[in-house]
């Protein structure tokens, strides 16, 4: 009874009541959870159909901040593959804390590939985060010929090298019909990138599969670094998509 006469300064017997509705908003609306609501201008343009290919994004070096952009453009053609799952430990005052580090590769088999890495307390969370990172790290792969330029491009256009940690991976063009001469991890990545014939060589501690996969990924990313004579033509750059569709963005911008 003493607390009731304190003039409202007491804690009260009903402390904490009246806040039970917090966090319940939208609990019954489960249907809209899968619907993508873009957060960036690029995402809005992709969802509205103004940008229909990743090449339009890569042409202006626009950063991809939402993994749904890649899902929307590539669709079911995008496949994912687990490169490595390994436990990592950290010594704390309470003992050892074990988490799981995962490397995931995604690709459509037609010139696009990405690799993501994620560490989490559970394997499922690590895989989910690595897939999201891999989709946001998708890059274009340039393919070329060995010898006669007949048919579709089938190999890397030139010798390229990538390095991660102590691992150094080298990709060498191969004649048509040679196949992918590589170990398990590089072979998976090159197949997902859409390369049919290539020779590979690697040095360093290649048993570290994560570094080996990243080295091959960095090597593939350099296929557009070397400009061969067929790419010497001047590229006329137009305005960026954000500038081109600025009127559309201003109309569809809904502020709460």
NUMI-253513 format. One record per residue (C-alpha): residue number from 1; residue in one letter; x, y, z. Coordinates in steps of 0.1 Angstrom, whole numbers, plus 2048, in hexadecimal, padded with zeros to 3 digits. Example, Ala and Ser with C-alpha at 12.3 -4.5 7.8 and 13.67 -1.06 7.14 Angstrom:
% residues 2
1 A 87B 7D3 84E
2 S 889 7F5 847
END
This chain:
% residues 256
1 X 800 800 800
2 X 81E 817 805
3 X 826 816 7E0
4 X 803 820 7D6
5 X 806 841 7E9
6 X 827 84C 7DB
7 X 816 864 7C2
8 X 81D 84F 7A3
9 X 842 84B 7A9
10 X 841 826 7B3
11 X 847 809 79B
12 X 823 7FC 79F
13 X 816 7D9 79F
14 X 80D 7DA 77A
15 X 830 7E2 76E
16 X 835 7D8 74A
17 X 811 7D3 742
18 X 803 7E5 724
19 X 821 7DD 70E
20 X 815 7BB 703
21 X 80C 7C7 6E0
22 X 830 7D0 6D7
23 X 83E 7BA 6BC
24 X 81C 7AC 6B2
25 X 816 7C3 695
26 X 814 7B1 674
27 X 815 78F 685
28 X 7F8 782 673
29 X 803 78F 651
30 X 819 773 646
31 X 810 776 621
32 X 825 795 61A
33 X 845 787 62A
34 X 851 779 609
35 X 849 799 5F5
36 X 868 7AD 5EC
37 X 866 7D2 5F6
38 X 885 7E3 5E6
39 X 899 7FA 5FC
40 X 8B0 809 5E2
41 X 8AA 81C 5C1
42 X 8BA 800 5AE
43 X 8A3 7E6 5BE
44 X 884 7FB 5B5
45 X 88F 7FE 591
46 X 896 7D8 58F
47 X 874 7CF 59E
48 X 862 7E7 587
49 X 872 7D8 568
50 X 887 7F6 55F
51 X 8A8 7E2 562
52 X 8A5 7BF 553
53 X 8C9 7B2 553
54 X 8E7 7B2 56A
55 X 8FD 7C0 54E
56 X 8EA 7E1 551
57 X 8F5 7E2 576
58 X 919 7D8 56F
59 X 91C 7F1 553
60 X 91A 80E 56C
61 X 92B 7FB 589
62 X 90C 7FF 59F
63 X 90E 7EE 5C1
64 X 8F5 7D3 5C8
65 X 8E8 7D7 5EB
66 X 8CA 7BF 5E9
67 X 8CE 79B 5E1
68 X 8AA 79A 5D3
69 X 8B7 7AE 5B5
70 X 8CB 790 5A9
71 X 8AE 778 5B1
72 X 896 78E 59D
73 X 8AC 790 57E
74 X 8BC 76D 57C
75 X 89E 75A 58C
76 X 89F 734 58D
77 X 8BF 733 578
78 X 8D4 73D 597
79 X 8E1 71E 5A9
80 X 8F4 71C 5CA
81 X 90F 704 5D5
82 X 920 6FF 5F7
83 X 946 703 5F4
84 X 950 6FD 618
85 X 941 6FB 63B
86 X 95A 6FB 658
87 X 959 703 67D
88 X 96D 720 68B
89 X 973 725 6B0
90 X 97A 743 6C6
91 X 988 740 6E9
92 X 974 755 702
93 X 974 758 727
94 X 958 73F 729
95 X 96A 726 713
96 X 969 720 6ED
97 X 94E 72E 6D7
98 X 949 719 6B7
99 X 939 728 698
100 X 936 71C 674
101 X 946 72D 656
102 X 936 727 635
103 X 940 72E 611
104 X 924 72E 5F7
105 X 927 733 5D1
106 X 90A 73D 5BB
107 X 909 73E 595
108 X 8F2 73B 577
109 X 90A 728 560
110 X 909 745 547
111 X 923 75E 551
112 X 919 768 575
113 X 928 75B 595
114 X 92B 766 5B9
115 X 93A 759 5DA
116 X 92F 762 5FD
117 X 93D 75A 620
118 X 92A 75B 641
119 X 931 750 664
120 X 914 748 67C
121 X 90C 733 69B
122 X 8F8 71A 686
123 X 8FF 70B 664
124 X 8DD 715 656
125 X 8E2 739 65F
126 X 905 739 651
127 X 8F8 72A 630
128 X 8DC 743 62D
129 X 8F3 761 633
130 X 90D 753 61B
131 X 8F4 74F 5FF
132 X 8E8 773 604
133 X 90D 780 603
134 X 914 76B 5E4
135 X 8F6 77A 5D1
136 X 902 79D 5D9
137 X 925 794 5CD
138 X 91A 788 5AB
139 X 933 793 590
140 X 933 78F 56A
141 X 94B 776 55A
142 X 959 77C 537
143 X 95E 75E 522
144 X 974 75A 503
145 X 983 742 4EA
146 X 9A2 72C 4E5
147 X 9AD 72E 4C1
148 X 992 732 4A7
149 X 975 748 4B1
150 X 959 731 4A7
151 X 93A 729 4BA
152 X 932 736 4DD
153 X 94E 742 4F5
154 X 959 724 509
155 X 978 72D 51E
156 X 988 74A 530
157 X 994 765 518
158 X 9B8 766 526
159 X 9CD 759 543
160 X 9C1 767 564
161 X 9CD 763 587
162 X 9BC 767 5A9
163 X 9CA 766 5CC
164 X 9BB 762 5EE
165 X 9D0 75A 60D
166 X 9EC 743 602
167 X 9D8 735 5E6
168 X 9DF 740 5C2
169 X 9C8 734 5A6
170 X 9D0 738 581
171 X 9B7 732 564
172 X 9C5 72A 542
173 X 9B0 729 521
174 X 9AB 706 513
175 X 9A0 6F9 4F1
176 X 97D 6EF 4EB
177 X 975 6CC 4F9
178 X 990 6CD 514
179 X 977 6D1 530
180 X 97E 6E0 552
181 X 9A0 6D3 55E
182 X 99E 6DC 582
183 X 998 6CE 5A5
184 X 976 6CC 5B5
185 X 971 6EF 5C3
186 X 97E 702 5A4
187 X 96A 6EB 58D
188 X 94A 6F3 59F
189 X 950 718 59D
190 X 95A 718 578
191 X 93C 703 56F
192 X 925 71B 581
193 X 936 738 56E
194 X 92E 728 54D
195 X 952 71F 542
196 X 955 6FF 52F
197 X 97A 6FB 528
198 X 997 707 53D
199 X 9B8 6FC 54C
200 X 9BF 705 570
201 X 9DD 706 587
202 X 9DF 70E 5AC
203 X 9FA 713 5C6
204 X 9F9 718 5EC
205 X 9E5 707 607
206 X 9C8 6FC 5F0
207 X 9B9 6E6 60B
208 X 9AA 707 618
209 X 98B 704 602
210 X 97E 726 60A
211 X 99E 738 5FF
212 X 9A0 722 5E0
213 X 97C 72B 5D6
214 X 983 750 5DC
215 X 9A3 74E 5C7
216 X 990 740 5AA
217 X 975 75A 5AF
218 X 98E 776 5AE
219 X 99E 767 58F
220 X 97C 766 57D
221 X 976 78A 587
222 X 995 795 573
223 X 988 788 552
224 X 97A 7AB 54B
225 X 99A 7BC 556
226 X 9AE 7B5 537
227 X 9A1 7C7 518
228 X 9A7 7B3 4F8
229 X 9A5 7C5 4D6
230 X 981 7BB 4D2
231 X 978 7D1 4F1
232 X 98B 7EF 4E5
233 X 96C 800 4D7
234 X 961 81F 4EA
235 X 945 818 502
236 X 92C 835 501
237 X 91E 837 524
238 X 8FB 845 528
239 X 8EC 853 548
240 X 8E9 83B 566
241 X 8C8 829 56C
242 X 8C1 83F 58A
243 X 8C4 85E 573
244 X 8B2 84F 556
245 X 893 844 56A
246 X 894 861 583
247 X 870 86A 57B
248 X 864 846 581
249 X 876 845 5A2
250 X 867 866 5AE
251 X 844 859 5A5
252 X 847 838 5B6
253 X 858 846 5D5
254 X 83F 841 5F1
255 X 847 851 612
256 X 836 846 632
END
